[in-house]
Amino acid sequence: MTGKVPVFSPGSTVSSALPGYVALCLALEVHRLASAQFTVIGPDRPVTASLGGEAVLSCHLSPRMSAENMEVRWFQSQYSAVVHLYRDGQDQYRQQMPEYQGRTELLRDDITDGRVSLRIRDIRLFDEGQYTCFFQSSVTYEEALLELQVAGLGSAPVISVAGHQDRGIRVVCRSPGWYPQPEAQWRDLQGQLLPSVSENISREADGLFQAEIAIVLTEESNQKVSCCIKNPRLNQERESTIYVAELFFPRVNPWMVALAVILSLQAVLVALAGYCFWRQHREKGEVTRGRNLVTELAHDRSNQDKLQAELKWRNAQDYAVDVTLDPNTAHPNLVLSEDQKTVTYDDRRQDRPENPERFTTYPTALGANRFTGGKFYWEVEMGDKTSWTVGVCRESVIRTGKVRLTPGNGHWAVWLRDGKYEACTSPPRTPLPVSAMPSRVGIFLDYERGEVSFYNVTDRSHLFTFPDTFSGTLRPYFYVGYKEEGKNTAPLTICPVPAQAGGNLCP
């Protein structure tokens, strides 16, 4: 078969093919641009995260497509305020704001489907606000807005008795560490709301809120009442309960009966003294006798205060616990007895292993007991030592270097220094009312009530009470002191309390 090869004119070929080629290119470009269009979709409601926890902010592309080769940027108020940046297939940290360094992570397991999530750890108050999830391809970009809400669940409410008011007892409930502003209320045994006499929700220096509400309980309201603090954002609450019956009807014991009898006799004596004073009103020397009577009444009042202090001390002894020393915390110059009850300073350093629990600066040791709630009492014999410190401290107190013993630094203690007995309050120190040298001191910890009380066992008097709010673990604290020309070699000894000892007391 033969044929002729067609011959085309170059001019005619180009002119006839060019329109089709241009149309094809335009169609392909339109298709490419259309396929590159996308939208970014985020959650339709705010994301809530707890303080100290973590938040996960998610968004995705629609239609579904890979974002591996795109730029994914998370920022806040402006484009340059970078929270996290992903570009060229990896995370970029140079532009990240310092506040977020080390706290963010881009979860990209599903990035090929256009879905990514930003994890923010250790959530803080300033993390709250709007975030922009930004995607940029080689031809276009889109973004979506998300909102992060921060919430803080405060500490368990602490209920304390503030005194008498309106023929009742004013009870105050406090709880710090809330965000946003919490709701506070009193409830009765059936869960019904009770009216508060005052309510104060204040914002502290750290930006968190403290709630404080008060109620006046009367003898007629002899029931259990609860203080409830609620976080409306988390819809969670914390609750503490107080039994009114314990306030108005304390348990009866021989000391309470003795106090009632003595107070009754005292009332009779005061009445008789007043009657005698009236009879002698017109007699010579009435002014002198009147002054003597006032002095006697003041003396009776002093005796009454001493009796009440002794009664509190006797009640504290009901919560006696067996306290021992922890050798892992003892300073290398301290020698502990075999039963871990006595500690003595020695110039020779003991061969003890190093560990972060050990005190290395001052001759100090902690008790092995750990308290996270409840009531506890123990006694320490110091004899004629010229320098000592006893009390309670947080388990996390500093072991090395110089530290000031104050409640703010986690110490609730009393001491003897330079012949002065003082409570270790924030400067200035508080002098203790010592009428007899305390050769033995009783320590009473009421964790829930937030009190550490000290008693002079020698004359059964009250020395001092620290009011505070406790959290975490507390431990007994013992400072032995150094040798001073051979005068301070006596040990500190943890003594059995009479209720526990069965007659085996410290000498």
JOHU-V375361 format. One record per pair of residues at least 24 apart in sequence whose C-alpha atoms are under 6 Angstrom apart, sorted by the first residue. I is the first residue (numbers start at 1). J is the second residue. D is the distance in Angstrom with one decimal. If there is no record, write none. Layout:
i | j | d
I | J | D
I | J | D
This chain:
i | j | d
38 | 62 | 5.6
39 | 142 | 6.0
40 | 143 | 5.5
40 | 144 | 5.5
41 | 144 | 6.0
42 | 144 | 6.0
46 | 147 | 4.8
46 | 148 | 5.7
47 | 148 | 4.9
47 | 149 | 5.9
48 | 148 | 5.9
48 | 149 | 4.7
48 | 150 | 5.8
49 | 150 | 5.1
50 | 150 | 5.8
50 | 151 | 4.8
50 | 152 | 5.6
51 | 123 | 5.0
51 | 124 | 5.7
51 | 151 | 6.0
51 | 152 | 5.2
52 | 122 | 4.4
52 | 123 | 4.8
53 | 122 | 5.2
53 | 123 | 5.4
54 | 120 | 5.5
54 | 121 | 4.3
54 | 122 | 5.8
54 | 123 | 5.6
55 | 119 | 5.7
55 | 120 | 5.2
56 | 118 | 5.5
56 | 119 | 4.5
57 | 117 | 5.4
57 | 118 | 5.1
58 | 116 | 6.0
58 | 117 | 4.1
59 | 116 | 5.9
60 | 114 | 5.3
60 | 115 | 4.2
61 | 114 | 5.0
64 | 113 | 5.5
64 | 114 | 5.7
65 | 113 | 5.2
65 | 114 | 5.2
66 | 112 | 3.9
66 | 113 | 5.1
66 | 114 | 4.9
67 | 111 | 5.6
67 | 112 | 5.9
67 | 114 | 5.1
70 | 136 | 5.6
70 | 137 | 4.8
71 | 135 | 5.7
71 | 136 | 5.1
72 | 134 | 5.6
72 | 135 | 4.8
73 | 134 | 5.0
74 | 132 | 5.6
74 | 133 | 5.0
75 | 131 | 5.7
75 | 132 | 5.4
76 | 131 | 4.6
151 | 179 | 5.1
152 | 178 | 5.0
152 | 179 | 4.5
153 | 178 | 5.3
154 | 178 | 4.4
156 | 238 | 5.7
157 | 240 | 5.7
168 | 216 | 5.9
168 | 217 | 5.3
168 | 218 | 4.4
169 | 216 | 5.4
169 | 217 | 5.3
170 | 215 | 5.8
170 | 216 | 4.4
171 | 214 | 5.5
171 | 215 | 5.4
172 | 213 | 5.9
172 | 214 | 4.3
173 | 212 | 5.5
173 | 213 | 5.4
174 | 211 | 5.7
174 | 212 | 4.5
175 | 210 | 5.7
175 | 211 | 5.4
176 | 210 | 4.0
177 | 208 | 5.4
177 | 209 | 5.8
178 | 208 | 5.4
178 | 209 | 4.9
179 | 208 | 5.6
181 | 209 | 6.0
182 | 230 | 5.5
182 | 231 | 5.0
183 | 229 | 5.7
183 | 230 | 5.1
184 | 228 | 5.8
184 | 229 | 4.5
185 | 228 | 5.4
186 | 226 | 5.6
186 | 227 | 4.8
187 | 225 | 5.7
187 | 226 | 5.2
188 | 225 | 4.7
189 | 224 | 5.4
309 | 461 | 6.0
309 | 462 | 5.7
310 | 460 | 5.6
319 | 376 | 5.1
319 | 377 | 5.4
320 | 376 | 5.9
320 | 377 | 4.4
320 | 378 | 5.7
321 | 377 | 6.0
324 | 367 | 5.5
324 | 368 | 5.7
325 | 367 | 4.3
325 | 368 | 5.3
326 | 366 | 5.8
326 | 367 | 5.2
326 | 368 | 4.5
328 | 358 | 5.9
329 | 357 | 5.2
329 | 358 | 3.9
329 | 359 | 5.9
329 | 365 | 5.3
330 | 358 | 5.8
330 | 365 | 4.3
331 | 359 | 4.9
331 | 360 | 5.5
331 | 363 | 5.2
331 | 364 | 5.7
341 | 493 | 5.8
341 | 494 | 5.2
342 | 492 | 5.7
342 | 493 | 4.4
343 | 491 | 5.5
343 | 492 | 5.5
344 | 491 | 4.5
359 | 399 | 4.5
360 | 400 | 5.5
361 | 400 | 5.4
361 | 401 | 5.9
363 | 479 | 6.0
363 | 480 | 5.9
364 | 478 | 5.7
364 | 479 | 4.5
365 | 478 | 5.4
366 | 476 | 5.6
366 | 477 | 4.8
367 | 475 | 5.9
367 | 476 | 4.7
370 | 474 | 5.8
370 | 475 | 5.2
371 | 473 | 5.5
371 | 474 | 5.0
372 | 473 | 5.0
373 | 447 | 5.1
374 | 447 | 5.4
375 | 445 | 5.5
375 | 446 | 4.5
376 | 444 | 5.7
376 | 445 | 5.2
377 | 443 | 5.6
377 | 444 | 4.4
378 | 442 | 5.8
378 | 443 | 5.5
379 | 441 | 5.6
379 | 442 | 4.2
379 | 494 | 6.0
379 | 495 | 5.5
380 | 440 | 5.6
380 | 441 | 5.4
380 | 493 | 5.6
380 | 494 | 4.5
380 | 495 | 5.7
381 | 440 | 4.3
381 | 492 | 5.8
381 | 493 | 5.0
382 | 439 | 5.4
382 | 440 | 5.8
382 | 492 | 5.1
383 | 439 | 4.5
385 | 488 | 5.6
385 | 490 | 6.0
387 | 416 | 5.1
387 | 417 | 5.4
387 | 481 | 5.4
388 | 415 | 5.6
388 | 416 | 5.5
388 | 479 | 5.5
388 | 480 | 5.2
388 | 481 | 5.6
389 | 414 | 5.8
389 | 415 | 4.2
389 | 478 | 5.9
389 | 479 | 4.8
390 | 414 | 5.9
390 | 477 | 5.5
390 | 478 | 4.9
391 | 476 | 5.9
391 | 477 | 5.1
392 | 475 | 5.6
392 | 476 | 4.6
392 | 477 | 5.0
393 | 474 | 5.5
393 | 475 | 5.5
394 | 473 | 6.0
394 | 474 | 4.5
395 | 473 | 5.7
395 | 474 | 5.5
432 | 463 | 5.9
